[in-house]
Amino acid sequence: MQLQGKKIILCVTGSIAAYKSAYILRGLIKQGAEVQVVMTPYAKEFISPLTLSTLSGRPVLSDFFTRNDGHWNSHVDLGLWADLLIVAPATATTIGKMANGICDNLLVTTYLSAKCPVMVALAMDLDMFLHPSTTRNIGLLKSYGNIIIEPASGELASGLSGKGRMEEPEVIVGMIVDYFTEKKNC
Protein backbone atom coordinates (compact mmCIF):
# COMPACT_ATOMS: atom_id res chain seq x y z
CA MET A 1 0.00 0.00 0.00
CA GLN A 2 2.73 2.41 -1.03
CA LEU A 3 0.24 4.97 -2.40
CA GLN A 4 -1.94 5.10 0.73
CA GLY A 5 -3.60 8.51 0.96
CA LYS A 6 -2.54 9.62 -2.53
CA LYS A 7 -5.18 11.12 -4.79
CA ILE A 8 -4.63 10.41 -8.47
CA ILE A 9 -6.51 11.51 -11.55
CA LEU A 10 -6.29 8.86 -14.28
CA CYS A 11 -7.07 10.45 -17.64
CA VAL A 12 -8.02 8.05 -20.44
CA THR A 13 -8.05 9.02 -24.12
CA GLY A 14 -9.40 7.42 -27.29
CA SER A 15 -6.77 4.82 -28.07
CA ILE A 16 -6.75 1.06 -28.53
CA ALA A 17 -4.46 1.09 -25.48
CA ALA A 18 -7.37 2.38 -23.34
CA TYR A 19 -7.99 -1.19 -22.15
CA LYS A 20 -4.67 -0.97 -20.28
CA SER A 21 -6.10 1.88 -18.18
CA ALA A 22 -8.23 -0.67 -16.29
CA TYR A 23 -5.06 -2.49 -15.24
CA ILE A 24 -3.37 0.78 -14.25
CA LEU A 25 -6.43 1.73 -12.21
CA ARG A 26 -6.51 -1.64 -10.48
CA GLY A 27 -2.80 -1.40 -9.68
CA LEU A 28 -3.17 2.09 -8.21
CA ILE A 29 -6.13 1.01 -6.07
CA LYS A 30 -4.18 -2.05 -4.83
CA GLN A 31 -1.39 0.31 -3.78
CA GLY A 32 -3.89 2.31 -1.68
CA ALA A 33 -4.50 5.29 -3.98
CA GLU A 34 -7.83 7.05 -4.35
CA VAL A 35 -8.39 7.39 -8.10
CA GLN A 36 -10.72 9.62 -10.09
CA VAL A 37 -11.04 8.65 -13.75
CA VAL A 38 -11.57 11.34 -16.39
CA MET A 39 -12.23 10.15 -19.95
CA THR A 40 -12.42 11.90 -23.29
CA PRO A 41 -15.62 11.25 -25.22
CA TYR A 42 -13.71 9.08 -27.71
CA ALA A 43 -12.19 6.99 -24.91
CA LYS A 44 -15.70 5.62 -24.26
CA GLU A 45 -15.53 3.98 -27.70
CA PHE A 46 -12.60 1.85 -26.51
CA ILE A 47 -13.45 1.05 -22.86
CA SER A 48 -16.66 1.36 -20.91
CA PRO A 49 -17.00 4.00 -18.18
CA LEU A 50 -18.88 1.31 -16.23
CA THR A 51 -15.74 -0.84 -16.10
CA LEU A 52 -13.60 2.01 -14.79
CA SER A 53 -16.28 3.22 -12.39
CA THR A 54 -16.65 -0.25 -10.94
CA LEU A 55 -12.90 -0.58 -10.42
CA SER A 56 -12.47 2.90 -8.93
CA GLY A 57 -15.65 2.96 -6.85
CA ARG A 58 -16.31 6.47 -8.19
CA PRO A 59 -18.32 7.85 -11.09
CA VAL A 60 -16.24 8.38 -14.21
CA LEU A 61 -16.18 11.97 -15.41
CA SER A 62 -16.25 12.80 -19.10
CA ASP A 63 -18.38 15.90 -19.59
CA PHE A 64 -18.33 19.36 -18.05
CA PHE A 65 -21.81 18.78 -16.64
CA THR A 66 -24.33 15.98 -16.23
CA ARG A 67 -26.95 16.38 -18.94
CA ASN A 68 -29.94 15.08 -16.97
CA ASP A 69 -29.49 17.18 -13.82
CA GLY A 70 -27.05 19.93 -14.76
CA HIS A 71 -24.43 18.93 -12.14
CA TRP A 72 -21.15 20.64 -12.99
CA ASN A 73 -17.91 18.61 -12.91
CA SER A 74 -15.43 21.26 -11.77
CA HIS A 75 -12.05 20.92 -13.44
CA VAL A 76 -10.73 23.47 -10.92
CA ASP A 77 -11.78 21.33 -7.94
CA LEU A 78 -10.24 18.25 -9.59
CA GLY A 79 -7.00 20.10 -10.24
CA LEU A 80 -6.76 21.14 -6.60
CA TRP A 81 -7.75 17.68 -5.26
CA ALA A 82 -5.05 15.57 -6.92
CA ASP A 83 -1.54 14.64 -5.84
CA LEU A 84 -0.82 13.40 -9.38
CA LEU A 85 -2.50 13.47 -12.78
CA ILE A 86 -1.60 10.77 -15.29
CA VAL A 87 -2.77 10.59 -18.88
CA ALA A 88 -2.66 6.94 -19.94
CA PRO A 89 -3.00 6.39 -22.80
CA ALA A 90 -2.01 9.77 -24.23
CA THR A 91 -2.81 10.07 -27.92
CA ALA A 92 -1.23 12.48 -30.40
CA THR A 93 -4.50 14.44 -30.40
CA THR A 94 -4.58 14.85 -26.63
CA ILE A 95 -0.92 15.76 -26.25
CA GLY A 96 -1.37 18.33 -29.03
CA LYS A 97 -4.28 19.85 -27.13
CA MET A 98 -2.36 19.76 -23.83
CA ALA A 99 0.74 21.34 -25.36
CA ASN A 100 -1.26 24.14 -26.97
CA GLY A 101 -3.92 24.76 -24.33
CA ILE A 102 -6.90 23.66 -26.43
CA CYS A 103 -9.61 23.14 -23.81
CA ASP A 104 -12.42 21.42 -25.67
CA ASN A 105 -12.94 18.59 -23.17
CA LEU A 106 -12.91 17.96 -19.43
CA LEU A 107 -9.59 16.11 -19.57
CA VAL A 108 -7.60 19.03 -21.01
CA THR A 109 -9.28 21.64 -18.79
CA THR A 110 -8.47 19.47 -15.77
CA TYR A 111 -4.85 19.17 -16.96
CA LEU A 112 -4.56 22.94 -17.29
CA SER A 113 -6.07 23.40 -13.82
CA ALA A 114 -3.87 20.78 -12.13
CA LYS A 115 -1.57 22.03 -9.39
CA CYS A 116 0.09 18.62 -9.08
CA PRO A 117 2.76 16.77 -11.07
CA VAL A 118 1.64 15.31 -14.41
CA MET A 119 2.73 12.07 -16.09
CA VAL A 120 1.96 11.38 -19.75
CA ALA A 121 2.09 7.78 -21.04
CA LEU A 122 2.38 8.07 -24.81
CA ALA A 123 0.45 5.68 -27.07
CA MET A 124 0.16 6.04 -30.84
CA ASP A 125 1.22 4.48 -34.11
CA LEU A 126 4.87 4.57 -35.15
CA ASP A 127 4.47 7.22 -37.87
CA MET A 128 2.42 9.47 -35.60
CA PHE A 129 5.01 9.17 -32.82
CA LEU A 130 7.83 10.11 -35.22
CA HIS A 131 6.01 13.04 -36.84
CA PRO A 132 7.70 16.43 -36.24
CA SER A 133 4.52 17.96 -34.81
CA THR A 134 4.27 15.16 -32.23
CA THR A 135 7.95 15.55 -31.38
CA ARG A 136 7.39 19.29 -30.91
CA ASN A 137 4.35 18.73 -28.69
CA ILE A 138 6.21 16.20 -26.53
CA GLY A 139 9.03 18.72 -26.19
CA LEU A 140 6.57 21.40 -25.10
CA LEU A 141 5.02 19.09 -22.51
CA LYS A 142 8.50 18.30 -21.15
CA SER A 143 9.32 22.01 -20.99
CA TYR A 144 6.20 22.54 -18.86
CA GLY A 145 7.57 20.00 -16.35
CA ASN A 146 5.43 17.02 -17.36
CA ILE A 147 6.98 13.59 -16.87
CA ILE A 148 6.84 11.74 -20.19
CA ILE A 149 6.53 7.96 -20.11
CA GLU A 150 8.03 6.91 -23.42
CA PRO A 151 6.19 4.29 -25.44
CA ALA A 152 7.59 0.81 -25.77
CA SER A 153 8.58 -0.88 -29.02
CA GLY A 154 6.69 -3.84 -30.38
CA GLU A 155 3.73 -4.83 -32.49
CA LEU A 156 1.22 -2.01 -32.89
CA ALA A 157 -2.53 -2.22 -33.49
CA SER A 158 -1.95 -1.14 -37.11
CA GLY A 159 0.11 -4.26 -37.74
CA LEU A 160 3.32 -2.25 -37.92
CA SER A 161 6.11 -2.88 -35.48
CA GLY A 162 8.10 -0.18 -33.74
CA LYS A 163 7.99 2.43 -31.00
CA GLY A 164 4.53 3.63 -30.07
CA ARG A 165 2.75 1.14 -27.81
CA MET A 166 1.91 2.40 -24.36
CA GLU A 167 4.17 1.08 -21.65
CA GLU A 168 2.76 -1.88 -19.72
CA PRO A 169 0.45 -1.07 -16.78
CA GLU A 170 2.66 -2.64 -14.12
CA VAL A 171 5.61 -0.53 -15.31
CA ILE A 172 3.50 2.64 -15.17
CA VAL A 173 2.20 1.84 -11.68
CA GLY A 174 5.79 1.12 -10.62
CA MET A 175 6.90 4.50 -11.95
CA ILE A 176 4.16 6.22 -9.95
CA VAL A 177 5.13 4.35 -6.78
CA ASP A 178 8.80 5.21 -7.40
CA TYR A 179 7.92 8.87 -7.97
CA PHE A 180 6.18 9.18 -4.59
CA THR A 181 8.88 7.10 -2.84
CA GLU A 182 11.64 9.34 -4.20
CA LYS A 183 9.64 12.46 -3.34
CA LYS A 184 9.18 11.23 0.25
CA ASN A 185 12.91 10.51 0.58
CA CYS A 186 13.94 14.00 -0.57
DOVODO-899953 format. One record per residue: residue number from 1; x, y, z of N, C-alpha, C in turn; residue in three letters. Coordinates in pm, whole numbers. Each point is the difference from the previous one (the first is absolute). Example, Ala and Ser with C-alpha at 12.3 -4.5 7.8 and 13.67 -1.06 7.14 Angstrom:
<dozas>
+-----+--------+--------+--------+--------+--------+--------+--------+--------+--------+-----+
|   k |     nu |     nv |     nw |    cau |    cav |    caw |     cu |     cv |     cw |   r |
+-----+--------+--------+--------+--------+--------+--------+--------+--------+--------+-----+
|   1 |   1319 |   -569 |    780 |    -89 |    119 |      0 |     90 |    120 |      0 | Ala |
|   2 |    -35 |    105 |    -72 |     82 |    119 |      6 |    -77 |    109 |     73 | Ser |
+-----+--------+--------+--------+--------+--------+--------+--------+--------+--------+-----+
</dozas>
This chain:
<dozas>
+-----+--------+--------+--------+--------+--------+--------+--------+--------+--------+-----+
|   k |     nu |     nv |     nw |    cau |    cav |    caw |     cu |     cv |     cw |   r |
+-----+--------+--------+--------+--------+--------+--------+--------+--------+--------+-----+
|   1 |     84 |   -119 |      0 |    -84 |    119 |      0 |     88 |    125 |      0 | Met |
|   2 |     88 |      8 |    -97 |     97 |    108 |     -6 |    -60 |    133 |    -46 | Gln |
|   3 |   -124 |     -1 |    -47 |    -65 |    124 |    -44 |   -114 |     38 |     94 | Leu |
|   4 |      1 |    -54 |    121 |   -105 |     29 |     98 |    -14 |    151 |     18 | Gln |
|   5 |   -123 |     48 |    -14 |    -29 |    142 |     19 |     26 |     87 |   -121 | Gly |
|   6 |     53 |    -55 |   -107 |     27 |     79 |   -121 |   -126 |      8 |    -84 | Lys |
|   7 |    -22 |    118 |    -56 |   -116 |     24 |    -86 |     51 |     18 |   -142 | Lys |
|   8 |    -47 |    -86 |    -89 |     51 |     -3 |   -137 |   -115 |     14 |    -98 | Ile |
|   9 |     20 |     86 |    -99 |    -93 |     10 |   -111 |     58 |    -82 |   -115 | Ile |
|  10 |    -75 |   -100 |    -43 |     39 |    -83 |   -115 |    -81 |     48 |   -119 | Leu |
|  11 |     68 |     58 |    -97 |    -65 |     53 |   -120 |     17 |   -101 |   -113 | Cys |
|  12 |   -111 |    -36 |    -62 |     -1 |   -103 |   -105 |    -46 |     64 |   -130 | Val |
|  13 |     75 |    -24 |   -107 |    -32 |     57 |   -131 |    -40 |   -110 |    -98 | Thr |
|  14 |    -44 |     41 |   -118 |    -51 |    -91 |   -101 |    109 |    -72 |    -76 | Gly |
|  15 |     47 |   -108 |     56 |    107 |    -80 |    -58 |    -32 |   -147 |     22 | Ser |
|  16 |     49 |    -85 |    -88 |    -15 |   -144 |     20 |     64 |    -43 |    131 | Ile |
|  17 |     98 |     76 |     47 |     67 |    -30 |    127 |    -86 |     36 |    122 | Ala |
|  18 |   -119 |     54 |    -21 |    -86 |     39 |    113 |    -32 |   -120 |     90 | Ala |
|  19 |     -2 |   -120 |    -55 |    -28 |   -117 |     84 |    104 |    -14 |    111 | Tyr |
|  20 |    123 |     46 |    -25 |    105 |    -10 |    101 |    -28 |     91 |    120 | Lys |
|  21 |    -84 |    102 |    -20 |    -31 |     92 |    110 |    -71 |    -73 |    115 | Ser |
|  22 |    -76 |   -103 |    -31 |    -66 |    -79 |    105 |    103 |    -69 |     88 | Ala |
|  23 |    108 |    -48 |    -59 |    106 |    -65 |     76 |     81 |    102 |     82 | Tyr |
|  24 |     21 |    117 |    -58 |     67 |    108 |     75 |    -85 |     38 |    121 | Ile |
|  25 |   -128 |     21 |    -24 |    -93 |     36 |    107 |      2 |   -104 |    111 | Leu |
|  26 |    -10 |   -125 |    -38 |      0 |   -108 |    100 |    130 |     -2 |     79 | Arg |
|  27 |    112 |     22 |    -67 |    129 |      4 |     68 |     12 |    116 |     98 | Gly |
|  28 |    -52 |    116 |    -40 |      3 |    117 |     89 |    -86 |    -23 |    123 | Leu |
|  29 |   -119 |    -57 |    -20 |    -91 |    -28 |    111 |     65 |   -101 |     95 | Ile |
|  30 |     63 |   -104 |    -55 |     67 |   -101 |     84 |    111 |     61 |     84 | Lys |
|  31 |     61 |    107 |    -52 |    107 |     68 |     73 |    -55 |    102 |    101 | Gln |
|  32 |   -134 |     12 |      8 |    -61 |     86 |    101 |    -43 |    138 |    -48 | Gly |
|  33 |     17 |     28 |   -129 |    -35 |    132 |    -53 |   -151 |     16 |    -14 | Ala |
|  34 |    -45 |    123 |     11 |   -137 |     37 |    -34 |      9 |     55 |   -143 | Glu |
|  35 |    -80 |    -55 |    -91 |     15 |     34 |   -141 |   -131 |     53 |    -57 | Val |
|  36 |      9 |    114 |    -67 |   -111 |     56 |    -75 |     33 |    -13 |   -148 | Gln |
|  37 |    -86 |    -67 |    -74 |     21 |    -17 |   -144 |    -71 |    113 |    -75 | Val |
|  38 |     73 |     58 |    -97 |    -55 |     98 |    -92 |     26 |    -55 |   -140 | Val |
|  39 |   -106 |     -8 |    -81 |     14 |    -56 |   -135 |    -37 |    105 |   -105 | Met |
|  40 |     65 |     -8 |   -115 |    -47 |     78 |   -114 |   -122 |    -71 |    -58 | Thr |
|  41 |    -83 |     73 |    -73 |   -115 |    -67 |    -62 |     40 |   -118 |    -89 | Pro |
|  42 |    109 |     11 |    -74 |     42 |   -110 |    -86 |     54 |   -119 |     79 | Tyr |
|  43 |     49 |     22 |    120 |     49 |   -112 |     81 |   -112 |   -100 |     28 | Ala |
|  44 |   -124 |     50 |      9 |   -115 |    -87 |     28 |    -26 |    -98 |   -113 | Lys |
|  45 |     56 |     26 |   -118 |    -13 |    -92 |   -113 |     93 |   -120 |     16 | Glu |
|  46 |    100 |     12 |     87 |    100 |   -105 |     16 |    -14 |    -77 |    131 | Phe |
|  47 |    -51 |     64 |    105 |    -20 |    -67 |    129 |   -120 |     65 |     68 | Ile |
|  48 |    -77 |    -81 |     66 |   -124 |     47 |     61 |     26 |     79 |    129 | Ser |
|  49 |    -68 |    114 |     16 |      8 |     71 |    128 |    -46 |    -89 |    116 | Pro |
|  50 |    -94 |    -90 |    -26 |    -48 |    -90 |    105 |    114 |    -86 |     56 | Leu |
|  51 |     86 |    -49 |    -87 |    114 |    -80 |     44 |     89 |     81 |     94 | Thr |
|  52 |     34 |    122 |    -42 |     91 |     82 |     79 |    -66 |     51 |    128 | Leu |
|  53 |   -128 |     27 |     -6 |    -74 |     43 |    118 |     -7 |   -112 |    103 | Ser |
|  54 |    -24 |   -120 |    -47 |     -6 |   -115 |     89 |    134 |    -23 |     70 | Thr |
|  55 |    108 |     11 |    -76 |    133 |    -21 |     58 |     41 |    111 |     96 | Leu |
|  56 |    -39 |    124 |    -31 |     41 |    113 |     84 |    -93 |     25 |    117 | Ser |
|  57 |   -126 |    -47 |    -13 |    -99 |     28 |    104 |    -51 |    143 |     -5 | Gly |
|  58 |     26 |     69 |   -111 |    -41 |    139 |    -18 |    -60 |     17 |   -140 | Arg |
|  59 |    -91 |     94 |    -15 |    -50 |     27 |   -135 |    113 |     49 |    -90 | Pro |
|  60 |     -1 |    -45 |   -124 |     96 |     49 |    -98 |    -49 |    132 |    -54 | Val |
|  61 |     91 |     95 |    -14 |    -36 |    132 |    -52 |     46 |     12 |   -145 | Leu |
|  62 |    -88 |     55 |    -83 |     35 |     16 |   -141 |    -48 |    134 |    -55 | Ser |
|  63 |   -107 |     51 |     56 |    -58 |    125 |    -50 |     11 |    108 |    106 | Asp |
|  64 |    -13 |    125 |    -44 |      7 |    113 |     92 |   -118 |      0 |     98 | Phe |
|  65 |   -113 |    -52 |    -44 |   -117 |     -6 |     87 |    -82 |   -123 |    -35 | Phe |
|  66 |    -81 |    -43 |     96 |    -89 |   -114 |    -20 |   -124 |     49 |    -73 | Thr |
|  67 |    -30 |    -59 |   -111 |   -108 |     50 |    -87 |   -138 |     -9 |     65 | Arg |
|  68 |    -25 |   -104 |     80 |   -136 |    -17 |     52 |    -30 |     87 |    122 | Asn |
|  69 |    104 |     41 |     76 |    -29 |     82 |    117 |     82 |    129 |      7 | Asp |
|  70 |     87 |     22 |    -97 |     75 |    124 |     -4 |    116 |      9 |     98 | Gly |
|  71 |     34 |   -110 |     69 |    112 |      1 |     95 |    128 |     32 |    -75 | His |
|  72 |     76 |     96 |     53 |    124 |     43 |    -63 |    118 |    -79 |     56 | Trp |
|  73 |     83 |    -56 |    -88 |    123 |    -68 |     40 |    113 |    104 |     -7 | Asn |
|  74 |     39 |     51 |    114 |     96 |    110 |      7 |    142 |    -46 |    -25 | Ser |
|  75 |     57 |     42 |   -112 |    139 |    -30 |    -30 |     92 |     69 |    101 | His |
|  76 |    -41 |    113 |     53 |     81 |     73 |     98 |     10 |    -82 |    129 | Val |
|  77 |   -116 |    -49 |     48 |      1 |    -83 |    121 |     84 |   -126 |    -20 | Asp |
|  78 |    -10 |    -63 |   -116 |     80 |   -119 |    -29 |    149 |     33 |      3 | Leu |
|  79 |     35 |    111 |    -63 |    140 |     41 |     -5 |     60 |     29 |    136 | Gly |
|  80 |    -81 |     47 |     92 |     45 |     28 |    136 |      3 |   -127 |     86 | Leu |
|  81 |    -86 |    -96 |    -30 |    -16 |   -123 |     78 |    119 |    -94 |    -14 | Trp |
|  82 |     57 |     -9 |   -118 |     94 |   -108 |    -34 |    143 |     22 |     48 | Ala |
|  83 |     64 |   -112 |     33 |    144 |     -3 |     27 |     78 |    -31 |   -127 | Asp |
|  84 |    -69 |    -57 |   -100 |     63 |    -36 |   -127 |   -109 |    -14 |   -105 | Leu |
|  85 |     29 |     44 |   -120 |    -88 |    -23 |   -115 |     81 |    -80 |   -100 | Leu |
|  86 |    -57 |   -110 |    -48 |     66 |    -80 |   -103 |    -94 |    -19 |   -117 | Ile |
|  87 |     52 |     25 |   -119 |    -75 |    -24 |   -123 |     54 |   -130 |    -59 | Val |
|  88 |    -86 |   -103 |     -1 |     43 |   -132 |    -46 |   -120 |    -76 |    -55 | Ala |
|  89 |     -9 |    -16 |   -128 |     95 |     37 |   -103 |    -13 |    147 |    -41 | Pro |
|  90 |    111 |     54 |    -49 |      1 |    137 |    -53 |     20 |     -6 |   -151 | Ala |
|  91 |   -104 |     37 |    -72 |      4 |     -1 |   -146 |     67 |    126 |    -54 | Thr |
|  92 |     34 |     -3 |   -128 |     57 |    118 |    -66 |    -98 |    117 |      8 | Ala |
|  93 |   -129 |    -27 |    -16 |   -100 |    106 |      8 |      1 |     66 |    137 | Thr |
|  94 |     -3 |    -80 |    105 |     -6 |     55 |    135 |    128 |     73 |     37 | Thr |
|  95 |    116 |    -55 |    -34 |    122 |     73 |     35 |     11 |    130 |    -78 | Ile |
|  96 |    -53 |      2 |   -123 |     -3 |    125 |    -77 |    -87 |    104 |     69 | Gly |
|  97 |   -115 |    -43 |     49 |    -89 |     91 |     72 |     64 |     46 |    131 | Lys |
|  98 |     62 |    -92 |     73 |     66 |     37 |    126 |    114 |     99 |    -25 | Met |
|  99 |     80 |    -26 |   -100 |    116 |     85 |    -28 |    -41 |    141 |    -42 | Ala |
| 100 |   -117 |     10 |    -64 |    -42 |    129 |    -55 |   -119 |     61 |     72 | Asn |
| 101 |    -42 |    -57 |    111 |   -105 |     58 |     81 |   -137 |      0 |    -65 | Gly |
| 102 |    -31 |   -101 |    -79 |   -130 |     -9 |    -66 |    -96 |    -74 |     92 | Ile |
| 103 |    -87 |     74 |     64 |    -88 |    -52 |    106 |   -138 |    -33 |    -52 | Cys |
| 104 |    -12 |   -103 |    -80 |   -131 |    -36 |    -54 |    -58 |   -124 |     66 | Asp |
| 105 |     62 |    -46 |    109 |    -56 |   -113 |     75 |     43 |     10 |    146 | Asn |
| 106 |    -66 |    -78 |     84 |     26 |      5 |    144 |    142 |    -43 |     33 | Leu |
| 107 |     55 |    -94 |    -74 |    135 |    -48 |     27 |    101 |    114 |    -13 | Leu |
| 108 |     -2 |     73 |   -110 |    100 |    105 |    -21 |    -22 |    117 |     96 | Val |
| 109 |   -125 |     36 |     30 |    -21 |    108 |     96 |     47 |    -41 |    139 | Thr |
| 110 |    -16 |   -127 |     35 |     50 |    -49 |    128 |    152 |      5 |      2 | Thr |
| 111 |     63 |    -42 |   -110 |    147 |      7 |    -11 |     48 |    143 |     21 | Tyr |
| 112 |    -64 |     95 |    -66 |     45 |    139 |     12 |    -27 |     59 |    138 | Leu |
| 113 |    -92 |    -59 |     74 |    -32 |     46 |    135 |     82 |    -72 |    108 | Ser |
| 114 |     68 |   -107 |    -37 |     70 |    -83 |     98 |    115 |     76 |     65 | Ala |
| 115 |      6 |    -11 |    131 |    109 |     60 |     78 |    101 |   -106 |     42 | Lys |
| 116 |    -18 |   -121 |    -49 |     83 |   -114 |     38 |     91 |    -41 |   -116 | Cys |
| 117 |     94 |    -90 |     25 |     82 |    -54 |   -108 |    -87 |    -76 |   -101 | Pro |
| 118 |     48 |     -4 |   -124 |    -73 |    -66 |   -109 |     93 |   -100 |    -69 | Val |
| 119 |    -53 |   -122 |    -20 |     69 |   -102 |    -79 |    -82 |    -25 |   -126 | Met |
| 120 |     70 |    -24 |   -110 |    -65 |    -20 |   -130 |     57 |   -127 |    -62 | Val |
| 121 |    -85 |   -104 |    -10 |     41 |   -129 |    -57 |    -41 |     -3 |   -147 | Ala |
| 122 |     96 |     21 |    -87 |    -26 |     11 |   -143 |    -46 |   -133 |    -61 | Leu |
| 123 |    -96 |     12 |    -94 |    -51 |   -118 |    -71 |    -52 |     44 |   -136 | Ala |
| 124 |     67 |    -42 |   -105 |    -44 |     34 |   -136 |     77 |    -85 |   -100 | Met |
| 125 |    -39 |      5 |   -124 |     68 |    -76 |   -103 |    138 |     58 |    -26 | Asp |
| 126 |     87 |    -83 |    -53 |    140 |     34 |    -25 |     16 |    130 |    -77 | Leu |
| 127 |    -71 |     16 |   -111 |     15 |    119 |    -84 |    -49 |    125 |     73 | Asp |
| 128 |   -106 |    -13 |     77 |    -50 |    113 |     77 |    101 |     41 |    106 | Met |
| 129 |     60 |    -99 |     67 |     98 |     28 |    105 |    122 |     73 |    -58 | Phe |
| 130 |     40 |    -37 |   -120 |    120 |     58 |    -62 |    -26 |    133 |    -71 | Leu |
| 131 |   -126 |     38 |    -18 |    -30 |    122 |    -73 |     57 |    122 |     72 | His |
| 132 |     54 |     97 |    -75 |     58 |    120 |     63 |    -98 |     77 |     90 | Pro |
| 133 |   -127 |      3 |    -34 |    -93 |     73 |     87 |    -17 |    -72 |    134 | Ser |
| 134 |      1 |   -132 |     -1 |     -9 |    -76 |    125 |    126 |     22 |     82 | Thr |
| 135 |    115 |     -7 |    -65 |    127 |     24 |     68 |      1 |    138 |     65 | Thr |
| 136 |    -50 |    100 |    -71 |     -7 |    136 |     53 |    -92 |      6 |    122 | Arg |
| 137 |   -117 |    -64 |    -11 |    -95 |      2 |    111 |     54 |    -72 |    123 | Asn |
| 138 |     70 |   -110 |    -20 |     62 |    -71 |    113 |    105 |     91 |     65 | Ile |
| 139 |     77 |     67 |    -83 |    100 |     94 |     52 |    -63 |    112 |     81 | Gly |
| 140 |   -113 |     52 |    -48 |    -70 |    104 |     76 |    -49 |    -52 |    134 | Leu |
| 141 |    -58 |   -121 |     -1 |    -48 |    -58 |    126 |    116 |    -19 |     98 | Leu |
| 142 |    114 |    -46 |    -48 |    118 |    -14 |     86 |     42 |    135 |     56 | Lys |
| 143 |     -3 |    102 |    -84 |     43 |    134 |     44 |    -93 |     57 |    106 | Ser |
| 144 |   -124 |    -47 |      5 |    -95 |     43 |    102 |     20 |    -76 |    131 | Tyr |
| 145 |     90 |   -100 |      0 |     27 |    -78 |    120 |    -73 |   -133 |      7 | Gly |
| 146 |    -73 |    -36 |   -106 |    -68 |   -129 |     -2 |    102 |   -113 |     -8 | Asn |
| 147 |    -32 |   -111 |     62 |     85 |   -119 |     -5 |    -53 |    -88 |   -113 | Ile |
| 148 |     81 |    -20 |   -101 |    -42 |    -77 |   -118 |     41 |   -146 |     20 | Ile |
| 149 |    -98 |    -88 |    -14 |     26 |   -144 |      2 |      7 |    -44 |   -146 | Ile |
| 150 |    120 |    -26 |    -45 |     23 |    -35 |   -140 |    -75 |   -128 |    -36 | Glu |
| 151 |    -45 |    -10 |   -124 |    -64 |   -124 |    -42 |    103 |   -110 |    -19 | Pro |
| 152 |    -48 |   -121 |      8 |     85 |   -117 |    -22 |      1 |    -35 |   -149 | Ala |
| 153 |     92 |    -83 |    -39 |      6 |    -51 |   -137 |    -66 |   -137 |     -4 | Ser |
| 154 |    -60 |    -30 |   -113 |    -63 |   -129 |    -19 |   -106 |      7 |   -107 | Gly |
| 155 |    -82 |   -102 |     -5 |   -108 |     -4 |    -99 |   -107 |    101 |     37 | Glu |
| 156 |    -43 |     77 |    -98 |   -101 |    104 |     21 |   -133 |    -47 |    -57 | Leu |
| 157 |   -108 |     65 |     42 |   -134 |    -39 |    -45 |    -13 |      6 |   -152 | Ala |
| 158 |     77 |     88 |    -64 |     -6 |     14 |   -146 |     61 |   -118 |    -73 | Ser |
| 159 |     73 |    -84 |     73 |     72 |   -110 |    -63 |    146 |     33 |    -21 | Gly |
| 160 |     35 |    129 |     12 |    140 |     39 |     -9 |     71 |    -38 |    129 | Leu |
| 161 |    131 |      3 |     -4 |     77 |    -28 |    119 |     98 |    114 |     21 | Ser |
| 162 |     10 |     47 |    123 |     91 |    109 |     30 |    -40 |     69 |    129 | Gly |
| 163 |     54 |    118 |     23 |    -25 |     74 |    122 |   -134 |     71 |    -10 | Lys |
| 164 |    -83 |    -17 |    103 |   -129 |     66 |      0 |   -101 |    -61 |     97 | Gly |
| 165 |     20 |   -125 |     38 |    -97 |    -63 |     91 |     20 |     51 |    142 | Arg |
| 166 |   -112 |     25 |     67 |      8 |     50 |    136 |     74 |   -100 |     88 | Met |
| 167 |     79 |     53 |     89 |     73 |    -85 |     94 |    -99 |    -87 |     77 | Glu |
| 168 |     45 |   -114 |     47 |    -87 |    -95 |     69 |    -48 |     58 |    133 | Glu |
| 169 |   -124 |    -34 |     39 |    -59 |     57 |    122 |     85 |    -18 |    125 | Pro |
| 170 |     57 |   -117 |     18 |     79 |    -22 |    123 |    124 |     89 |      4 | Glu |
| 171 |     56 |     31 |   -117 |    115 |     91 |     -6 |    -45 |    141 |     36 | Val |
| 172 |   -115 |     42 |    -52 |    -51 |    134 |     30 |    -32 |     14 |    148 | Ile |
| 173 |    -67 |    -98 |     57 |    -31 |      4 |    144 |    130 |      4 |     80 | Val |
| 174 |     98 |    -78 |    -41 |    131 |      2 |     67 |     66 |    136 |     -7 | Gly |
| 175 |    -12 |     68 |   -112 |     57 |    134 |    -14 |    -70 |     99 |     93 | Met |
| 176 |   -130 |    -15 |     16 |    -74 |     88 |     91 |     42 |    -26 |    144 | Ile |
| 177 |     10 |   -126 |     38 |     45 |    -35 |    135 |    141 |     57 |     23 | Val |
| 178 |     89 |    -22 |    -97 |    137 |     51 |     12 |      2 |    152 |     13 | Asp |
| 179 |    -85 |     68 |    -76 |     -5 |    146 |      6 |    -32 |     46 |    143 | Tyr |
| 180 |   -102 |    -57 |     60 |    -40 |     42 |    135 |    102 |    -46 |    105 | Phe |
| 181 |     64 |   -115 |    -22 |    104 |    -47 |     92 |    120 |     94 |     -3 | Thr |
| 182 |     43 |     38 |   -120 |    113 |     92 |    -13 |    -33 |    137 |     58 | Glu |
| 183 |   -122 |     45 |    -23 |    -45 |    130 |     51 |      2 |      1 |    152 | Lys |
| 184 |    -44 |   -113 |     60 |     -4 |    -11 |    147 |    140 |     -2 |     58 | Lys |
| 185 |     95 |    -58 |    -74 |    138 |    -12 |     49 |     84 |    125 |    -23 | Asn |
| 186 |    -57 |     99 |    -66 |     76 |    125 |    -26 |      1 |     90 |    122 | Cys |
+-----+--------+--------+--------+--------+--------+--------+--------+--------+--------+-----+
</dozas>
